[in-house]
Every structure is written in structure tokens, then in C-alpha cells.
Amino acid sequence: MSANELSACLWRERELLDLLAFKLEEEQFLLTTGKSRWLQYATREVEQVMERLRAAGLARSVEAAVVAEEWGAPQNATLRELVDTAPDGPWADIFSAHLNALTEYTEQIRDLRDLNEHYLRTALRFIQEAQADGGTESGTYDANGESGNATPSAQIFDLKL
């Protein structure tokens, strides 16, 4: 039955959204602790999960179209519309639970994304201010092997939640 296939697709999508939330939290940890060396890897992992989500979304769309046809709904019916047109039985509850979980994940991921973007903008602003001040002290060592005084650029990632 294609409703089973659609439910399986939705479970895969939920797992990927959970993984995306984890990767965004991981990225946030790197941003807030100043581990900028690893930030490119975390960002790449977020992008990889996003690619997998796009593929999962396409698979879900295909399965949803099949279910919509079986249930007499429009071919491009949303999950909410499928819940509304579900035949008697457990499918309305199952798809409603998926819809609620997907909505919660979307909100959580949006909040994480926005906070990470805020941290990145703050870090960029500190870098630009340090460069505008003409400061050459960036935490590197001078000819005597001593590091300079702490500058705004050295405090870029010292951000607290």
C-alpha cells in the first residue's frame, strides 16, 4: 500500500531533520567556543544533510501523489490535505503525527539557523571592526615569539548563549 511507503518516506525525512538539527547545534557549538578551524567541516555537513533532505522531499512528493490519487485528493495535495482526505482508519492519525513532528522540526531548525546566522554576523562585524581599526595584533606571534594584546579579533568567538 502506498500509504505505507509515504509513511516510510516521512520517517526518513524526520530522521534527516533530526540530523540537521544536530548538525546545526554542532555548528553553533563551534561558533560559540571559537573552534573556527572546524567550522568549514560543520558547514559542509549541514549542506550534505540538506542535499539528502531535498532528495527525501522529492521521494515524499512522489509517494504523496500516489496516495492522493488513491484517496481522491488533488495530485499535488499537501500532507495536511491528505490528513483531511484520509479514509477511515489509522492513516489520518499517522499522517497528522508526521505533520506535527515535521512542523516542530521546522521551527527548531529555523531557530537554530537564525541564531547561527546571528553569531556569524557578529563574528564578521568584529573582524571588520578590527580591520578598520588598523590593528595588526591578531593573536599571532611577533619576532620575539610573543603574542600581542587581546584585540577584538581575538575575542570574535567568545560569545555566550
Phi, psi and omega per residue, in radians:
M1 nan 2.354 -3.081
S2 -1.226 -0.368 3.052
A3 -1.103 -0.630 3.063
N4 -1.100 -0.745 3.129
E5 -1.118 -0.725 3.121
L6 -1.117 -0.743 3.112
S7 -1.085 -0.703 3.094
A8 -1.097 -0.714 3.087
C9 -1.082 -0.730 3.140
L10 -1.146 -0.654 3.068
W11 -1.098 -0.760 3.115
R12 -1.072 -0.723 3.132
E13 -1.128 -0.706 3.102
R14 -1.104 -0.715 3.100
E15 -1.096 -0.711 3.111
L16 -1.175 -0.659 3.086
L17 -1.144 -0.642 3.070
D18 -1.119 -0.751 3.094
L19 -1.116 -0.687 3.107
L20 -1.104 -0.741 3.096
A21 -1.052 -0.748 3.098
F22 -1.068 -0.802 -3.121
K23 -1.123 -0.653 3.093
L24 -1.199 -0.648 3.066
E25 -1.163 -0.658 3.076
E26 -1.081 -0.785 3.103
E27 -1.080 -0.728 3.114
Q28 -1.096 -0.710 3.089
F29 -1.038 -0.779 3.134
L30 -1.112 -0.689 3.127
L31 -1.144 -0.736 -3.046
T32 -1.411 -0.319 -3.138
T33 -1.804 -0.035 3.087
G34 1.399 0.294 3.133
K35 -1.494 0.974 -3.039
S36 -1.128 -0.339 3.127
R37 -1.019 -0.591 -3.049
W38 -1.696 -0.058 -3.040
L39 -1.066 -0.661 3.138
Q40 -1.089 -0.621 3.125
Y41 -1.233 -0.731 3.118
A42 -1.103 -0.733 3.129
T43 -1.120 -0.717 3.108
R44 -1.100 -0.694 3.123
E45 -1.150 -0.660 3.067
V46 -1.064 -0.784 3.138
E47 -1.096 -0.672 3.122
Q48 -1.141 -0.721 3.098
V49 -1.140 -0.679 3.115
M50 -1.075 -0.697 3.094
E51 -1.096 -0.759 3.109
R52 -1.116 -0.628 3.101
L53 -1.156 -0.668 3.107
R54 -1.084 -0.756 3.118
A55 -1.139 -0.714 3.113
A56 -1.143 -0.653 3.103
G57 -1.124 -0.652 3.099
L58 -1.159 -0.771 3.110
A59 -1.076 -0.702 3.111
R60 -1.105 -0.730 3.134
S61 -1.061 -0.715 3.128
V62 -1.123 -0.838 -3.138
E63 -1.153 -0.657 3.125
A64 -1.122 -0.630 3.112
A65 -1.139 -0.679 3.112
V66 -1.142 -0.812 3.126
V67 -1.102 -0.745 3.139
A68 -1.022 -0.745 3.125
E69 -1.111 -0.755 3.126
E70 -1.093 -0.610 -3.049
W71 -1.681 0.030 3.107
G72 1.342 0.389 3.096
A73 -1.652 2.868 3.056
P74 -1.017 2.587 -3.060
Q75 -1.028 -0.607 -3.125
N76 -1.733 0.574 -3.119
A77 -1.084 2.466 3.066
T78 -1.364 2.948 3.101
L79 -1.074 -0.692 3.098
R80 -1.060 -0.723 3.109
E81 -1.168 -0.609 3.083
L82 -1.160 -0.658 3.078
V83 -1.052 -0.753 -3.107
D84 -1.193 -0.526 -3.091
T85 -1.775 0.095 -3.104
A86 -1.083 2.466 3.087
P87 -1.224 2.940 3.086
D88 -0.980 2.448 -3.122
G89 2.298 -2.878 -3.005
P90 -1.423 -0.195 -2.979
W91 -1.104 -0.631 3.122
A92 -1.073 -0.756 3.129
D93 -1.192 -0.708 -3.133
I94 -1.118 -0.858 -3.118
F95 -1.228 -0.530 3.058
S96 -1.144 -0.700 3.089
A97 -1.118 -0.723 3.082
H98 -1.073 -0.791 -3.125
L99 -1.052 -0.772 3.118
N100 -1.097 -0.768 3.140
A101 -1.127 -0.758 3.132
L102 -1.109 -0.666 3.109
T103 -1.129 -0.753 3.116
E104 -1.110 -0.775 3.105
Y105 -1.062 -0.726 -3.135
T106 -1.058 -0.765 3.122
E107 -1.137 -0.776 3.138
Q108 -1.077 -0.779 -3.110
I109 -1.176 -0.684 3.093
R110 -1.072 -0.756 3.126
D111 -1.110 -0.766 3.114
L112 -1.102 -0.773 3.128
R113 -1.047 -0.800 -3.122
D114 -1.114 -0.722 3.140
L115 -1.177 -0.727 3.092
N116 -1.094 -0.707 3.098
E117 -1.087 -0.709 3.093
H118 -1.044 -0.802 3.132
Y119 -1.091 -0.711 3.124
L120 -1.143 -0.712 3.114
R121 -1.137 -0.693 3.112
T122 -1.103 -0.772 3.119
A123 -1.091 -0.747 3.123
L124 -1.100 -0.723 3.124
R125 -1.082 -0.757 3.112
F126 -1.079 -0.706 3.125
I127 -1.124 -0.801 -3.134
Q128 -1.108 -0.690 3.115
E129 -1.153 -0.694 3.131
A130 -1.149 -0.701 3.110
Q131 -1.196 -0.647 3.140
A132 -1.187 -0.545 3.115
D133 -1.290 -0.168 3.132
G134 1.315 0.232 3.140
G135 -1.163 2.305 3.111
T136 -1.775 -0.156 -3.125
E137 -1.440 1.941 -3.097
S138 -2.207 0.440 -3.136
G139 1.507 0.119 3.094
T140 -1.575 2.912 -3.118
Y141 -1.604 2.543 3.087
D142 -1.583 -3.008 -3.093
A143 -1.100 -0.400 3.126
N144 -1.560 0.040 3.141
G145 1.395 0.264 3.134
E146 -1.861 2.557 3.078
S147 -1.601 2.673 -3.123
G148 -1.294 3.114 3.081
N149 -1.145 2.752 3.102
A150 -1.115 2.286 3.115
T151 -2.059 2.979 3.086
P152 -0.950 -0.598 -3.131
S153 -1.192 -0.443 3.085
A154 -1.354 -0.295 -3.122
Q155 -1.813 0.214 -3.027
I156 -0.918 -0.815 -3.004
F157 -1.787 0.223 3.108
D158 -1.477 1.095 -3.085
L159 -1.866 2.404 3.133
K160 -1.867 2.564 3.086
L161 -1.298 nan nan
